[in-house]
Amino acid sequence: MTKKAFARVNAERGKNGEALFANPRNAAAGSLKMLDPRSTAQRGLGFFCYGAAGDYGCATHAELLQRMTHWGLPVSPQFSVCHGIDDVMRQCHAWQDKRHELPFETDGMVVKVNAFDEQKQLGATAKYPRWAIAYKFAAEQATTKLERVEVQVGRTGALTPVAHFTPVHLAGTMVARATLHNFDEVARKDIRVDDWIVVEKAGEIIPYVVRADVVRRTGAERENQACPARVKASLEYFAGRRAMDIEGLGAAVVAQLVEKGLVRDYGDLYALREEQLVGLERMGEKSARNLLAGIEASKQRPLARLINALGIRNVGEATARALAATFGAITAMAQADVEQLQQVPDVGPEVADSVRAFFGNARNQETLAKLAQAGVLMQDDPAMTDAARPQPLRGKTLVITGTLPGVARDAAEEQIRRWGGTASTSVSKKTSYVVAGESPGSKVEKARALGVPVLSWQEFMTMATEYER
């Protein structure tokens, strides 16, 4: 949405007594969510083409953009081809001020490798291309007083601490609150209630707390204590099916354990006794024994499951598997520096910093010590590393559909990954096999239309074990 269109839309909303949009980005996003397309059409939205699903015979990205312009498609006229990193940085620095002359708001540049064959060589991670990176312009900052911190619960149950501060003018608007992302971030930055804080707009859009101005502290500032809701959420995630898979440790039981002070972190789970559990609501002797058996069984989960269960920021299942395959033990991973972490596939600077911050936190170190003392498996068997493990499915992509006989979907996908394959959810020409159980649905039809082999679970297991031999 251009600045002109944004001003017009907000003027109309003001006349109608409606709340004003905070910025063009929010206005554009809100316009796209409107149910009536005629209303959306009145907002004056526009777009720029920046790529295509294919190269259309072009050797470079710039050539494709020029061709799209020739076709009459809207392409940003500000793009340029740079030769060498010095040229790139000159362009980025030049636009730091020049961007204000544009008819729309922008928060940075995108630097891309130009040649398509080099883009293909560089490839992509699970989320991002390796041949492109964002350069963000320096953000405007302001100092204000932190009044309180509240916990915001998202639709998925994610807990986000939100800073409420004295309203301050920042990058064209008045702001009075900003996300603190998570409680580890609050602790790392040592942000306290009644602190003077430095805030900025990340990308000139999202308010963000940079740091506390510790020089101005008077001693009256108050630390933010760990939120019980956060502890409950971390325990539920730790016990989840894709993490340590502790049967019987659901949300209701977790809530009671935290509220009664029996558990402060997931390390405390392994010190629970039957007599403590029997006193909980709807927890008899049999249920208590079953829960303790589930906790005991979780001690032998593979390292990748444990790393995922720790809840390290920016580390999900795929990254946890990559970290486990690279380091083989929690101690080796904890001792790795940022450079060593970034040698792991799919681990960039942000993930590496998150891992270092997690292991550098004293509270997390105490929790890990509890896990080790309890006998939780903190390393993989050397014979089970990627280098030693048979990889009969290396380079192959498989899709599972339908209900498999006696095998959970998660377990089947884990087996595919252990054998070096990739477990996908969608069928394409690049799919090697579709493994079909009962009631498979449309994926089987699509596979046959594309000529992709369809196997039963038994056929898949036979094939894979034959490959292994």
N, C-alpha and C positions, 0 to 999 in steps of 0.2 A: 504494500500500500504506500503510495507516494506521500510525501509530507503534505502536499496540497489536498489530496483526498482525505487524509487523516484529519486535517483541520476542519474540512467540510463536514465529515461524519460526526465529529465531536460537537460542532456547532449545532447540528441538527438534533443530536441527542440532548444537548443542553436546553434547547427550546422545548423539547418534549418532556423535560423533567427526568430524563434517564441518566444513569450513572455514566460518567465519561470514561473512555478507554484510556489506559495509562500510557500506551505507546503504540506505534503502528504495528508492531509484531503481534501484540495481543488483539488489536483490532482486526488484522488479517485472519488470524486463527479463529476468532469468534465469528467472522463472516463466513468462513468455510463450514462451520458447524450448523449454520442456520438451515432449518428444514425446508424453507421456501426458496427455491433458486432465484426467483424474481427479486427477493430482498437482497440476496447475495450480489446479484448483478448490479444493484444500485450503489454498492460500496466502492466501486472503481478499483477492483483488484487487477493486478497485472502479474506477469511472470517472465523470467528469462530462461531460455534453454541453455543448459550447460553441459549436456552430454546426450548420448543415445545408446540404445541397446544394439551395438554393432558399430563398425567403423565406416561403413558405406563406401569402402574403397579408398578411404583416406589413410595416409601414413602417420599423421600427427593429429593431436587434439585441436591445435589451432586451425589446421586445414578443415577439420570437421565443423568447427564453429563458423568459419567463413562460408562453408557450403550451406549450412543451415540459414545463415543470413541471406544468401543468394536465393534460397527457397522461400524467403519471406517470413521465416520464423523469428520471433523476438530473441535477440542475443545481446548481452551487455556489451556495448561498444568500448568499454574501458579495458578489455583484456589486452595483454601484450605478451610477446615472446621474449624471454630473457636468456642471456648467454652467460652462465656462470653465477655463482652465489652472490657475488658483489652486485651484479646487476639486479638480482632478485631483491636484495636488501635496499638498494636505492629506490626501487619501485615502491616497496612497502613503506619506507620512511617518507617518501614524497606524498603518499596518499594519507598519511597521518592527519594532515591539515586539509589537503585538497578534497577529502571525502565530504566535507561539510558543504561543498558546492553541488553535490549530487542531489537530484530531486527526491531521493529516498534515503532512509537511514541505513548505515552499514557499520559493522563492528570489527571488520578485519578483511584480510585478503585470503585467497586460497592459492597455494603454490602447487603446481602439478608437473609431473614429468610429461614432456610433450609427445614423445614418440610412443605409438601404441604398442610396438613390439617390446619396448622396454617396460611399459606398464604391465604387460603380460608376464614378463620375467620376474618382476617385483611381486606380483600377485597381491593377495589381501589376507588379513586376519579374519577371524570369525565375524568381526564387526566393521573393520575399516580397511580401505585400500592402503597399501604401502607406498603407492606412487603419488599420494597427495597429502598435504598437511595444511592446517589453518594457522595463519599468523594474525593474532589478535592485537588491535591497537591498544595503547595504554589507556586505562580507564580513569575517569574523573573520580576523585576521592573527597570525602568529607568526614569531619569528626563530630560525634554526638554522644549522648549519654544513654547507656543501656539501662532500661527500666525494669525489665523482667524477661524471663525465658519460659515459654509455654511449649507443651508437647503436642504436635499435630499428628493425628493418626490417619494414614492414607487408606485408600479402598482395599489394598492388599494386606493391611495390618502393619505396614511399615511405619516406624515412629521417627519423626523428624523434629528436633528442637528448633524453635523459631524465636529469634531475638526481636523484642519490641523495644524501640528506642525513641527518644525525643525526635519528632519529625524534622527532617533536614532536606534542603534542596539539593538534588543530585541529578546531573545529566538531563536537565530540562523538566524534572517532575519532583514533587514532594514525596519522600519515602519515610515510612515509620516502622517497617519491620523487614527482616531478612532471614533466610534459612541459615541454620548453623550445620546443616547436613546430617550430622550424627553426633553422639555423645563423645566418641573418641576424638572427634575434631574439636569439640569444646574443651576437652582435657588437654589436648596437644597445644592449643593456642592459649590455654589458661585464661579463658574469658569468664568474668565474674559479673554478677548483678551489681549495678551502680558504677561499673567501669566506664571510662571514656573509651570509646571504640572508634576505629577507622573503618568506614564503609565505602564501598564502591559499587558500581553496576557492572557485573560481569557481562562483557559484550555490550555494555551500555544499555542492557535490558533488565537483567535479574539482579536485584540488590544482594550484596554479599558482604559479610563481615571479614575484613582482612586481618585485623589484630586488635589487641587491647593496648591502650596507651599506658603502660605500667608506670611510667614516670609520674603520672598525675594521680596515682593511687594515694588514698588517705588512710587506709587500714579499715575503712568501714565497708569495703566491698565484700560480697558473699559468694562463695563457691557454689556451683551448680552440682547438686548431688545426683548420683546415678538414679535414674527413674525406674521404679518397679516395673512399669510397662515395658521398658527396654529390656530388662532382665528376662521377663517372661517371653518376649519375642525372640531373644537370642537362644533361650532354652528350647522353645518350640522348633526353631530352625535346626538346632543341633540334633534334636531327636527325630527330625523329619526323615521320610522314606529315602530321599536322595542324599541324605547325610549319614548320620550314625544309625538310622532306622531302629529306634528303640520302641518296640511294641508296648502299648499301654501308657505311654507318656504323652497324652494329648493335652489340649489347652486347659481343660478343667483341672487335671491333676497338677500341671505346671503352676497354675494360678494359686492353688492351695499350698504347694511347696514354697513358693515365694512369699505369700502372705503370712505363713506361719514361721518364716525365718529359717526353714530347713535347708534352703538352697539359695545361694547368692550368685553363683555362676555355674557353668556346666561341669566344672571340676568337682563341685560338691555332690553331684549326682552319684558318684562312685563311692561315697561314704555313707549313703543312706542305709538304714537298718529296717528290718521288717516291723519292729514295734513302732517305729516312727510312722510308717506308712499305714498301718492298720488304723491309726487314729484319724485318718482323713475321711472325708465324706465319700460314701459309696465305695470304700476300699476295705474289703475283707481280707482274711488271711491268704486265700487263694489268689486274689488279685494282686496283693502285695508281693507274693512269691513270684508270680508271673512277671511283674514289673522288674523286680530285682534280677530275674533271669534274663530279661531283655537288656537290662543295663550291662550285665555281665557279658552277654553275647556281643554287645557293641564294642567291647575291648579289642576284638579281632578284626574289625572292619579294615579294609585296605587304606593305605595312607591317603590316597586321593579323596576318599570319603571324609577322612578326618580333616584334611585341609579345607575342604568345602564347608564342613560343619563349623569350623572356627568363626565363620562370618567375617572374614577379612574384607574390607571394603574393596570393591571392584574385582573380587576374585569369585567367579562362579564355578560351575562344574567343569567346563572345558579347561579353564585356566588351572584349576586345582589338579586335574589329571596331568597337565603339562609340567607343573611344578613338581609333582610327585615323581614323574618319569625322569626328570632332570636331576633332582637332588637326592631322592630315595629315602630321606629322613628329615624329621622336623628340625633337628639340631643343625644339619647342613644348610637347610633353607633359612633358618634364623640367623646364621652367621654370614650368609651371602650379602655382598654389598650391592648397590644399585646397578653397577655395571654387570655383575654376574647374573643378577636377576633378569636383566634385559636381554641376555643371551637365550632365555627360554622362549619358545615359540608363543606368539600372541601376548607377550609381556612387554609393554612399553613403559615410558617414564612414569605415567600416572599409576599404573598397577605396581610397579617396582617401589614407588614411594609409599603406597598403601601397605605393602608387605613389610617394608622397613619400619613404618610407623607402628604397625601392629606388634611386631616383635620387640620394638623399643619401649613399649608401654609396660611399666612395672606391674600393673594389675594383671595384664595378660600373661606376663612371665610367671606370676604366682599361680594362675589358673592352669597353665601348661605343666607346671611342676606337680600340681595335684593329679593331672591326667597320667603323667609318667609314673608317679608313685603308686597310683591305683592299678597300674599294669596295662594301661591302654597302649595298643600297638603304635609306636611313634616312628616306625620305619618299615619299609617294605623288605621282603626277602630279596637279597641280591639276585636270586634266580628268577625273580618276577619282574625285573626291569625290562624296559623296551628292548634293550640290546640282547638280553638273554632269553626272553619269552618268544616262543614261536609266533610268527606273524603271517599266517596263511591268507589273511584278507588285506594285506598291505596294499594300498592304492585303490581299494574297491569301496564303493558306496552302496549301502543297503537301506531299504525302506521296509519297516515292519507294519503290517496292517492286519486288523482282525484280532481275535482272541487266540493266543497260542496255548497248546495243550500242556497244562501243568507248569507253565513258565510265565512269570510276570514280565510285562513289557520292559520295565527298567532293567531287569536281570538279563533279558535277551539283548538289549542294546549295550549293556556293559560287556557281555561276552563278545559282541562284535568289535567293540573298541579294544578289548584285551587281545584279540587276534589281529589288531592293526588296522581294522576297517573303520569306516565312517558311518555312523547311524544317522540317517536323514529322515525328514518327515514328509518330503514331497518327491514325487516321481518326475524324472526328466530324462532326456537322452543320455545324460551322464550317469544315471543310475545303473549299477552293475547287476543287482538282483532285487526282486521284491519277495519278501518272505511273508506268506499269507496263512493266517489261521482261520478260525470260523468267523463268518459274517464280515468278510474283508472290505466290502464297499467298492467305491469307484476306482480306487488306486490300482486294483488288479486289471480293470478294463483299460485304464490309461497305459499301464505297463505293456499290455499285449498290443495296444495300438502303436506303441513306440518300439516294439520288438525287444522289450526288456524281459529276461527270463523270470518266471514266477516259480518259487519253490515253497514246499511245505516246510514246517520247522524240522521235521525228521530228515527231509532231503538236504536242508541247509546244514544240519549238524554232520550228516554223512559226508557232504562235500567238503566242509571245512576241515574235518578230521583227516580226510584223505589228502587234502592239500598239506596239512601239517606233517604227515608222514613223508 
